[in-house]
Amino acid sequence: MDELIDIVDVHGLPTGERLLKSDVHHLGALHRGAHVWIHDTHNVLLRRRAFGKAGGGVWDVAVAGHCRAGEGPLAAGVREAREELGLQLTESDLAFLDRRLLSYGNGCNVIISRYRARLRTEEFSFPDGE
């Protein structure tokens, strides 16, 4: 889905400019995203990205996605966990880890806020296409 994304400054603050997600990477515009590291006592959940998506077939953090326009990273982490794993998390389920600037070779320049959530593996499902 092509959605609007807030463009941000180097501090992660919205500049007021919004672009379609497809244009953000093409233009190399700085934007925000969220990663949620899912773990239990001894394991960290990774998932293989769907082959039809960017980076298809690559093993990646369990939950990763862009912040939509007007959405903060914490809310994006909760939404992406629901969309990608079927998890019904709340913001209080996520513990902040860190924030970092990542630049990928595909033009993606993103400030990622990373969170962790401790869960039992029987709590999640994998929706089609994710």
C-alpha positions as CSV (number, residue, x, y, z in Angstrom):
1,M,0.0,0.0,0.0
2,D,1.3,3.4,-0.9
3,E,0.8,5.6,2.2
4,L,1.9,9.1,3.2
5,I,5.1,9.3,5.2
6,D,6.3,12.3,7.3
7,I,9.8,13.5,6.2
8,V,11.9,14.3,9.3
9,D,15.0,16.2,10.2
10,V,18.2,14.6,11.7
11,H,16.6,14.7,15.1
12,G,13.5,12.7,13.9
13,L,11.2,15.7,14.0
14,P,8.7,16.1,11.2
15,T,9.5,18.9,8.8
16,G,5.9,19.3,7.6
17,E,6.6,17.7,4.3
18,R,4.8,14.4,3.5
19,L,5.6,12.1,0.6
20,L,4.2,8.8,-0.7
21,K,6.1,5.8,0.6
22,S,7.1,4.9,-2.9
23,D,8.7,8.4,-3.3
24,V,10.5,8.4,0.0
25,H,13.0,5.8,-1.0
26,H,13.3,7.0,-4.6
27,L,14.3,10.5,-3.3
28,G,16.3,9.3,-0.4
29,A,14.2,11.4,2.0
30,L,14.8,10.9,5.7
31,H,11.9,9.4,7.5
32,R,11.0,7.3,10.7
33,G,10.4,3.7,11.2
34,A,10.1,1.1,14.0
35,H,11.6,-2.3,14.8
36,V,10.2,-4.6,17.4
37,W,12.4,-7.4,18.6
38,I,10.3,-10.2,19.9
39,H,11.9,-12.6,22.4
40,D,11.1,-15.2,25.0
41,T,13.5,-16.4,27.8
42,H,16.1,-17.8,25.4
43,N,15.2,-17.0,21.8
44,V,14.8,-14.0,19.5
45,L,12.2,-14.3,16.7
46,L,13.3,-13.5,13.2
47,R,11.2,-13.8,10.1
48,R,11.9,-14.2,6.5
49,R,10.6,-11.3,4.4
50,A,8.0,-12.1,1.8
51,F,9.5,-12.6,-1.6
52,G,7.2,-10.0,-3.2
53,K,8.5,-7.2,-0.9
54,A,11.7,-5.2,-0.9
55,G,14.4,-7.3,0.5
56,G,12.3,-10.4,-0.2
57,G,13.7,-13.7,1.2
58,V,16.0,-12.0,3.7
59,W,15.9,-12.9,7.4
60,D,15.0,-9.8,9.4
61,V,13.8,-8.5,12.7
62,A,10.3,-9.9,13.5
63,V,8.5,-6.6,13.2
64,A,9.7,-3.6,11.0
65,G,7.9,-0.8,9.3
66,H,7.5,2.8,8.4
67,C,5.8,5.4,10.5
68,R,2.7,6.7,8.7
69,A,2.1,10.4,8.4
70,G,1.1,11.7,11.9
71,E,2.1,8.4,13.6
72,G,5.0,8.1,16.1
73,P,7.4,5.2,16.2
74,L,5.8,3.6,19.3
75,A,2.4,3.5,17.7
76,A,3.9,2.2,14.4
77,G,5.6,-0.6,16.3
78,V,2.2,-1.7,17.8
79,R,0.5,-1.4,14.4
80,E,3.2,-3.3,12.6
81,A,3.1,-6.1,15.2
82,R,-0.6,-6.5,14.6
83,E,-0.3,-6.4,10.8
84,E,2.8,-8.6,10.5
85,L,2.4,-11.2,13.3
86,G,-1.2,-10.8,14.4
87,L,-0.1,-9.6,17.9
88,Q,-2.4,-7.5,19.9
89,L,0.2,-5.4,21.7
90,T,-0.2,-2.1,23.5
91,E,2.4,0.6,23.8
92,S,3.1,-0.5,27.3
93,D,4.2,-3.9,26.0
94,L,7.1,-2.3,24.1
95,A,10.3,-1.4,25.9
96,F,12.5,1.2,24.2
97,L,16.0,0.1,23.2
98,D,17.5,2.8,21.1
99,R,17.2,5.1,18.1
100,R,19.6,5.1,15.2
101,L,20.0,6.4,11.7
102,L,20.2,3.7,9.1
103,S,21.0,4.2,5.4
104,Y,20.3,1.3,3.0
105,G,21.7,1.0,-0.5
106,N,18.2,1.2,-2.0
107,G,17.8,4.9,-1.0
108,C,16.2,4.3,2.3
109,N,17.4,6.7,4.9
110,V,15.5,6.1,8.1
111,I,15.6,6.9,11.8
112,I,14.7,3.6,13.4
113,S,13.3,3.4,16.9
114,R,14.0,-0.1,18.3
115,Y,11.8,-1.7,20.9
116,R,11.6,-5.2,22.5
117,A,8.6,-7.2,23.6
118,R,8.8,-10.4,25.5
119,L,6.2,-13.0,24.4
120,R,5.5,-16.7,24.3
121,T,5.8,-18.1,20.7
122,E,2.2,-19.5,20.8
123,E,0.9,-15.9,20.9
124,F,1.5,-15.1,17.3
125,S,0.2,-15.9,13.8
126,F,1.5,-15.0,10.3
127,P,-1.0,-13.3,8.1
128,D,-0.8,-14.1,4.3
129,G,1.6,-11.9,2.4
130,E,3.7,-10.9,5.5
